[in-house]
């Protein structure tokens, strides 16, 4: 098993990264031996991975990071770095390598303070590995100030530091940053390839694997969750009933409230799993005693943690809602395909009866307006419109058609 095995349906990207990893290995060896550097090297200090959700942007970045740290003896015989078995590959993939920092945020944005900490780390030489690698999975969440801080580090990189930024599209990254990165575009992987990974790596039943891959239209993460989590399947089933429940105003308002309640429950569940432990750990670190008062001067740290947890809860709720809206979009996309007699594969075949009912009782123009109302709801929440108001407006628009 090589480090590229989880990079599903991205042959061209895999070939480019493997070639860069091989050149990076030769570059480190040349520097160690005092030899001149190859000016035509495919390796560079900053990379930008873009692609639709579920395409495997962060998977590609982590695989590349592991290949850069590969210490397999086969490299000396002409082998490509990224064996997947050596200590460098293994620790990079599981997240314990001292010189591979993976940054992912569960908040709404990445601020200046966190970015400055990363920039300081980027100036260090590798401690045990061949490169100092920083993978930023949510580069699109950088604030403007944080982006300007990062720009300086990308403009003047340390000799053995590699930045890997992941974002949905080029437009999600500052032009000054993306112009200094080598850009790789990933595509949505084929449904069959996603199903194969679920069967081979996760032991999912073939029928369920194909159903999950088809329902999520090739989104690897969502497909894995749908195939392995009963609650995820129940939530999806509830969302796909919404188009049949908006026949009257009362149904619209009730459906909207239930979508919000489900997202709130998801955020609450995550908070119960994470927040309590975080709070207890911080109290212990600050010298607090169970059941007693906290020492003086610690109120600020506790307040900062509470604010972070509140922001994380908000993002979890929005992510859950966004997933529901994505599933609604997929439902109406299938309806439109049926109305137009398209030959594209239907994603939601498990609710074929509902698709047929909506397709027969409406026109393609109405379906397009309904898709536009779902998109408008997502845009409204991006502008910080109250979620309940945005979802209620959407369900009323779905009723109107």
GUKOL-174952 format. One record per residue (C-alpha): x, y, z; residue number from 1; residue in three letters. Coordinates in steps of 0.5 Angstrom, whole numbers. Example, Ala and Ser with C-alpha at 12.3 -4.5 7.8 and 13.67 -1.06 7.14 Angstrom:
<nodes>
[node [25 -9 16] 1 'ala'];
[node [27 -2 14] 2 'ser'];
</nodes>
This chain:
<nodes>
[node [0 0 0] 1 'unk'];
[node [3 7 -2] 2 'unk'];
[node [1 14 0] 3 'unk'];
[node [-3 15 -6] 4 'unk'];
[node [-8 9 -5] 5 'unk'];
[node [-13 14 -2] 6 'unk'];
[node [-12 19 -7] 7 'unk'];
[node [-19 16 -11] 8 'unk'];
[node [-19 18 -19] 9 'unk'];
[node [-14 23 -19] 10 'unk'];
[node [-9 19 -24] 11 'unk'];
[node [-6 26 -27] 12 'unk'];
[node [-5 29 -20] 13 'unk'];
[node [-2 23 -17] 14 'unk'];
[node [3 23 -23] 15 'unk'];
[node [5 30 -22] 16 'unk'];
[node [6 30 -14] 17 'unk'];
[node [10 23 -15] 18 'unk'];
[node [15 27 -20] 19 'unk'];
[node [15 33 -15] 20 'unk'];
[node [17 28 -9] 21 'unk'];
[node [22 24 -13] 22 'unk'];
[node [25 31 -15] 23 'unk'];
[node [25 33 -8] 24 'unk'];
[node [28 27 -6] 25 'unk'];
[node [34 28 -11] 26 'unk'];
[node [34 36 -9] 27 'unk'];
[node [35 34 -1] 28 'unk'];
[node [41 29 -3] 29 'unk'];
[node [44 34 -8] 30 'unk'];
[node [45 39 -2] 31 'unk'];
[node [47 34 3] 32 'unk'];
[node [53 32 -2] 33 'unk'];
[node [54 39 -4] 34 'unk'];
[node [52 38 -11] 35 'unk'];
[node [49 43 -16] 36 'unk'];
[node [41 44 -16] 37 'unk'];
[node [37 42 -22] 38 'unk'];
[node [34 48 -24] 39 'unk'];
[node [29 44 -28] 40 'unk'];
[node [26 41 -22] 41 'unk'];
[node [19 40 -21] 42 'unk'];
[node [19 41 -14] 43 'unk'];
[node [17 48 -11] 44 'unk'];
[node [16 51 -4] 45 'unk'];
[node [8 52 -4] 46 'unk'];
[node [3 48 -7] 47 'unk'];
[node [-5 50 -8] 48 'unk'];
[node [-10 44 -8] 49 'unk'];
[node [-17 46 -11] 50 'unk'];
[node [-23 42 -13] 51 'unk'];
[node [-30 41 -11] 52 'unk'];
[node [-32 38 -4] 53 'unk'];
[node [-30 31 -3] 54 'unk'];
[node [-25 31 -9] 55 'unk'];
[node [-20 29 -4] 56 'unk'];
[node [-16 36 -3] 57 'unk'];
[node [-13 35 4] 58 'unk'];
[node [-12 27 2] 59 'unk'];
[node [-7 29 -4] 60 'unk'];
[node [-4 34 1] 61 'unk'];
[node [-3 29 6] 62 'unk'];
[node [0 24 2] 63 'unk'];
[node [5 29 -2] 64 'unk'];
[node [7 31 5] 65 'unk'];
[node [8 23 7] 66 'unk'];
[node [12 22 0] 67 'unk'];
[node [17 28 2] 68 'unk'];
[node [18 25 9] 69 'unk'];
[node [19 18 6] 70 'unk'];
[node [26 14 8] 71 'unk'];
[node [25 8 4] 72 'unk'];
[node [31 5 2] 73 'unk'];
[node [28 3 -5] 74 'unk'];
[node [29 11 -7] 75 'unk'];
[node [37 9 -8] 76 'unk'];
[node [35 4 -13] 77 'unk'];
[node [30 9 -17] 78 'unk'];
[node [24 8 -13] 79 'unk'];
[node [19 13 -12] 80 'unk'];
[node [18 16 -5] 81 'unk'];
[node [12 15 -2] 82 'unk'];
[node [12 7 0] 83 'unk'];
[node [7 8 6] 84 'unk'];
[node [11 3 10] 85 'unk'];
[node [17 7 13] 86 'unk'];
[node [17 11 19] 87 'unk'];
[node [17 17 15] 88 'unk'];
[node [11 15 11] 89 'unk'];
[node [7 12 17] 90 'unk'];
[node [8 18 22] 91 'unk'];
[node [6 23 17] 92 'unk'];
[node [0 19 15] 93 'unk'];
[node [-3 18 22] 94 'unk'];
[node [-1 25 24] 95 'unk'];
[node [5 24 29] 96 'unk'];
[node [11 26 25] 97 'unk'];
[node [15 32 28] 98 'unk'];
[node [16 36 22] 99 'unk'];
[node [9 35 19] 100 'unk'];
[node [4 40 21] 101 'unk'];
[node [-4 39 19] 102 'unk'];
[node [-8 45 20] 103 'unk'];
[node [-16 44 20] 104 'unk'];
[node [-21 49 23] 105 'unk'];
[node [-27 47 27] 106 'unk'];
[node [-29 55 27] 107 'unk'];
[node [-31 60 22] 108 'unk'];
[node [-25 63 20] 109 'unk'];
[node [-17 62 21] 110 'unk'];
[node [-15 69 24] 111 'unk'];
[node [-8 73 25] 112 'unk'];
[node [-6 70 31] 113 'unk'];
[node [-6 62 29] 114 'unk'];
[node [-3 64 22] 115 'unk'];
[node [3 68 26] 116 'unk'];
[node [4 62 30] 117 'unk'];
[node [5 58 23] 118 'unk'];
[node [9 63 20] 119 'unk'];
[node [14 62 26] 120 'unk'];
[node [14 55 25] 121 'unk'];
[node [15 55 18] 122 'unk'];
[node [22 59 19] 123 'unk'];
[node [25 53 23] 124 'unk'];
[node [29 47 20] 125 'unk'];
[node [26 40 20] 126 'unk'];
[node [27 37 27] 127 'unk'];
[node [28 29 24] 128 'unk'];
[node [25 29 17] 129 'unk'];
[node [27 32 10] 130 'unk'];
[node [22 38 10] 131 'unk'];
[node [18 42 14] 132 'unk'];
[node [11 41 12] 133 'unk'];
[node [5 45 13] 134 'unk'];
[node [-1 43 11] 135 'unk'];
[node [-7 48 11] 136 'unk'];
[node [-14 44 10] 137 'unk'];
[node [-18 50 10] 138 'unk'];
[node [-14 56 7] 139 'unk'];
[node [-21 59 4] 140 'unk'];
[node [-22 61 11] 141 'unk'];
[node [-16 65 12] 142 'unk'];
[node [-19 72 14] 143 'unk'];
[node [-16 78 10] 144 'unk'];
[node [-11 80 15] 145 'unk'];
[node [-9 72 16] 146 'unk'];
[node [-8 72 9] 147 'unk'];
[node [-3 78 9] 148 'unk'];
[node [1 75 14] 149 'unk'];
[node [1 68 10] 150 'unk'];
[node [3 72 4] 151 'unk'];
[node [10 74 7] 152 'unk'];
[node [12 67 9] 153 'unk'];
[node [10 64 2] 154 'unk'];
[node [14 70 -1] 155 'unk'];
[node [20 69 3] 156 'unk'];
[node [20 61 5] 157 'unk'];
[node [25 58 9] 158 'unk'];
[node [30 53 5] 159 'unk'];
[node [27 47 7] 160 'unk'];
[node [20 49 8] 161 'unk'];
[node [14 47 4] 162 'unk'];
[node [7 50 4] 163 'unk'];
[node [1 46 2] 164 'unk'];
[node [-6 50 2] 165 'unk'];
[node [-13 47 0] 166 'unk'];
[node [-19 51 -2] 167 'unk'];
[node [-25 49 -6] 168 'unk'];
[node [-23 54 -12] 169 'unk'];
[node [-17 59 -14] 170 'unk'];
[node [-22 65 -12] 171 'unk'];
[node [-22 63 -5] 172 'unk'];
[node [-15 65 -4] 173 'unk'];
[node [-12 72 -5] 174 'unk'];
[node [-9 73 -12] 175 'unk'];
[node [-2 75 -9] 176 'unk'];
[node [-2 68 -5] 177 'unk'];
[node [-4 64 -11] 178 'unk'];
[node [0 67 -16] 179 'unk'];
[node [6 64 -12] 180 'unk'];
[node [4 57 -11] 181 'unk'];
[node [4 51 -16] 182 'unk'];
[node [-4 50 -17] 183 'unk'];
[node [-7 43 -18] 184 'unk'];
[node [-14 42 -19] 185 'unk'];
[node [-17 35 -17] 186 'unk'];
[node [-24 33 -20] 187 'unk'];
[node [-30 29 -17] 188 'unk'];
[node [-28 22 -17] 189 'unk'];
[node [-32 17 -21] 190 'unk'];
[node [-38 13 -17] 191 'unk'];
[node [-35 7 -18] 192 'unk'];
[node [-28 9 -15] 193 'unk'];
[node [-31 11 -9] 194 'unk'];
[node [-35 5 -8] 195 'unk'];
[node [-29 1 -9] 196 'unk'];
[node [-25 5 -4] 197 'unk'];
[node [-31 4 1] 198 'unk'];
[node [-31 -4 0] 199 'unk'];
[node [-23 -5 0] 200 'unk'];
[node [-21 0 6] 201 'unk'];
[node [-27 0 10] 202 'unk'];
[node [-30 -7 9] 203 'unk'];
[node [-37 -4 7] 204 'unk'];
[node [-42 -8 4] 205 'unk'];
[node [-42 -8 -4] 206 'unk'];
[node [-49 -6 -5] 207 'unk'];
[node [-49 -1 1] 208 'unk'];
[node [-42 2 -2] 209 'unk'];
[node [-45 3 -9] 210 'unk'];
[node [-51 6 -6] 211 'unk'];
[node [-48 11 -1] 212 'unk'];
[node [-43 13 -7] 213 'unk'];
[node [-48 14 -12] 214 'unk'];
[node [-53 18 -7] 215 'unk'];
[node [-47 23 -5] 216 'unk'];
[node [-45 24 -13] 217 'unk'];
[node [-37 22 -11] 218 'unk'];
[node [-36 26 -5] 219 'unk'];
[node [-31 21 -1] 220 'unk'];
[node [-32 23 6] 221 'unk'];
[node [-40 24 6] 222 'unk'];
[node [-40 17 2] 223 'unk'];
[node [-36 14 8] 224 'unk'];
[node [-40 17 13] 225 'unk'];
[node [-47 15 10] 226 'unk'];
[node [-45 8 9] 227 'unk'];
[node [-42 7 16] 228 'unk'];
[node [-47 12 20] 229 'unk'];
[node [-54 10 21] 230 'unk'];
[node [-56 17 24] 231 'unk'];
[node [-53 20 18] 232 'unk'];
[node [-58 15 13] 233 'unk'];
[node [-64 17 18] 234 'unk'];
[node [-62 25 17] 235 'unk'];
[node [-61 24 10] 236 'unk'];
[node [-68 20 9] 237 'unk'];
[node [-71 26 13] 238 'unk'];
[node [-68 31 9] 239 'unk'];
[node [-71 28 2] 240 'unk'];
[node [-78 28 5] 241 'unk'];
[node [-78 36 5] 242 'unk'];
[node [-80 37 -2] 243 'unk'];
[node [-86 33 -1] 244 'unk'];
[node [-88 37 6] 245 'unk'];
[node [-88 44 3] 246 'unk'];
[node [-95 43 0] 247 'unk'];
[node [-98 49 5] 248 'unk'];
[node [-95 54 9] 249 'unk'];
[node [-95 50 16] 250 'unk'];
[node [-91 44 13] 251 'unk'];
[node [-86 49 10] 252 'unk'];
[node [-85 52 17] 253 'unk'];
[node [-85 46 20] 254 'unk'];
[node [-80 43 15] 255 'unk'];
[node [-76 49 16] 256 'unk'];
[node [-76 48 24] 257 'unk'];
[node [-74 41 24] 258 'unk'];
[node [-68 42 19] 259 'unk'];
[node [-66 47 24] 260 'unk'];
[node [-67 43 30] 261 'unk'];
[node [-63 37 27] 262 'unk'];
[node [-57 42 26] 263 'unk'];
[node [-57 44 33] 264 'unk'];
[node [-57 37 35] 265 'unk'];
[node [-51 36 31] 266 'unk'];
[node [-48 42 34] 267 'unk'];
[node [-50 40 41] 268 'unk'];
[node [-48 33 40] 269 'unk'];
[node [-41 35 38] 270 'unk'];
[node [-40 40 44] 271 'unk'];
[node [-42 34 49] 272 'unk'];
[node [-36 30 46] 273 'unk'];
[node [-31 36 46] 274 'unk'];
[node [-33 42 50] 275 'unk'];
[node [-33 38 57] 276 'unk'];
[node [-26 35 56] 277 'unk'];
[node [-23 42 53] 278 'unk'];
[node [-26 45 59] 279 'unk'];
[node [-23 40 64] 280 'unk'];
[node [-16 40 61] 281 'unk'];
[node [-16 48 61] 282 'unk'];
[node [-18 48 68] 283 'unk'];
[node [-13 43 70] 284 'unk'];
[node [-7 46 67] 285 'unk'];
[node [-9 53 70] 286 'unk'];
[node [-9 50 77] 287 'unk'];
[node [-16 49 78] 288 'unk'];
[node [-19 44 83] 289 'unk'];
[node [-25 40 82] 290 'unk'];
[node [-31 43 85] 291 'unk'];
[node [-27 49 87] 292 'unk'];
[node [-26 56 85] 293 'unk'];
[node [-21 58 79] 294 'unk'];
[node [-14 61 81] 295 'unk'];
[node [-14 69 80] 296 'unk'];
[node [-12 71 73] 297 'unk'];
[node [-15 65 69] 298 'unk'];
[node [-22 68 68] 299 'unk'];
[node [-19 71 61] 300 'unk'];
[node [-17 64 59] 301 'unk'];
[node [-23 61 61] 302 'unk'];
[node [-27 66 57] 303 'unk'];
[node [-23 65 51] 304 'unk'];
[node [-24 58 51] 305 'unk'];
[node [-32 59 51] 306 'unk'];
[node [-32 64 46] 307 'unk'];
[node [-28 59 41] 308 'unk'];
[node [-33 53 43] 309 'unk'];
[node [-39 58 41] 310 'unk'];
[node [-36 59 35] 311 'unk'];
[node [-35 52 33] 312 'unk'];
[node [-42 50 35] 313 'unk'];
[node [-44 56 30] 314 'unk'];
[node [-40 53 25] 315 'unk'];
[node [-42 45 26] 316 'unk'];
[node [-49 48 26] 317 'unk'];
[node [-48 51 19] 318 'unk'];
[node [-44 45 16] 319 'unk'];
[node [-50 41 18] 320 'unk'];
[node [-55 45 15] 321 'unk'];
[node [-50 46 9] 322 'unk'];
[node [-50 38 8] 323 'unk'];
[node [-58 38 8] 324 'unk'];
[node [-58 44 3] 325 'unk'];
[node [-53 40 -2] 326 'unk'];
[node [-58 34 -1] 327 'unk'];
[node [-64 38 -3] 328 'unk'];
[node [-60 41 -9] 329 'unk'];
[node [-58 33 -11] 330 'unk'];
[node [-66 31 -10] 331 'unk'];
[node [-68 37 -15] 332 'unk'];
[node [-62 36 -20] 333 'unk'];
[node [-65 29 -21] 334 'unk'];
[node [-72 31 -22] 335 'unk'];
[node [-70 36 -27] 336 'unk'];
[node [-66 30 -30] 337 'unk'];
[node [-73 26 -30] 338 'unk'];
[node [-77 32 -33] 339 'unk'];
[node [-72 33 -39] 340 'unk'];
[node [-71 26 -40] 341 'unk'];
[node [-63 26 -39] 342 'unk'];
[node [-59 20 -39] 343 'unk'];
[node [-55 22 -33] 344 'unk'];
[node [-55 17 -27] 345 'unk'];
[node [-60 19 -22] 346 'unk'];
[node [-57 19 -15] 347 'unk'];
[node [-63 19 -11] 348 'unk'];
[node [-65 12 -13] 349 'unk'];
[node [-68 10 -6] 350 'unk'];
[node [-73 15 -7] 351 'unk'];
[node [-75 14 -14] 352 'unk'];
[node [-83 15 -12] 353 'unk'];
[node [-82 22 -9] 354 'unk'];
[node [-78 24 -15] 355 'unk'];
[node [-83 21 -20] 356 'unk'];
[node [-88 25 -16] 357 'unk'];
[node [-85 32 -16] 358 'unk'];
[node [-83 31 -23] 359 'unk'];
[node [-90 30 -26] 360 'unk'];
[node [-93 35 -22] 361 'unk'];
[node [-88 41 -24] 362 'unk'];
[node [-85 44 -30] 363 'unk'];
[node [-77 44 -31] 364 'unk'];
[node [-78 52 -30] 365 'unk'];
[node [-81 51 -23] 366 'unk'];
[node [-75 46 -21] 367 'unk'];
[node [-70 51 -23] 368 'unk'];
[node [-73 56 -19] 369 'unk'];
[node [-73 51 -13] 370 'unk'];
[node [-66 50 -14] 371 'unk'];
[node [-64 57 -14] 372 'unk'];
[node [-68 58 -8] 373 'unk'];
[node [-64 53 -5] 374 'unk'];
[node [-57 56 -7] 375 'unk'];
[node [-60 63 -5] 376 'unk'];
[node [-61 60 2] 377 'unk'];
[node [-54 58 2] 378 'unk'];
[node [-52 65 0] 379 'unk'];
[node [-56 68 6] 380 'unk'];
[node [-53 64 11] 381 'unk'];
[node [-46 66 8] 382 'unk'];
[node [-48 73 10] 383 'unk'];
[node [-50 71 17] 384 'unk'];
[node [-57 72 16] 385 'unk'];
[node [-61 68 22] 386 'unk'];
[node [-61 61 19] 387 'unk'];
[node [-68 60 21] 388 'unk'];
[node [-71 66 17] 389 'unk'];
[node [-66 63 11] 390 'unk'];
[node [-69 56 11] 391 'unk'];
[node [-76 59 12] 392 'unk'];
[node [-76 63 6] 393 'unk'];
[node [-73 57 2] 394 'unk'];
[node [-78 52 4] 395 'unk'];
[node [-84 58 2] 396 'unk'];
[node [-80 58 -5] 397 'unk'];
[node [-80 51 -5] 398 'unk'];
[node [-88 51 -4] 399 'unk'];
[node [-89 57 -9] 400 'unk'];
[node [-84 53 -15] 401 'unk'];
</nodes>
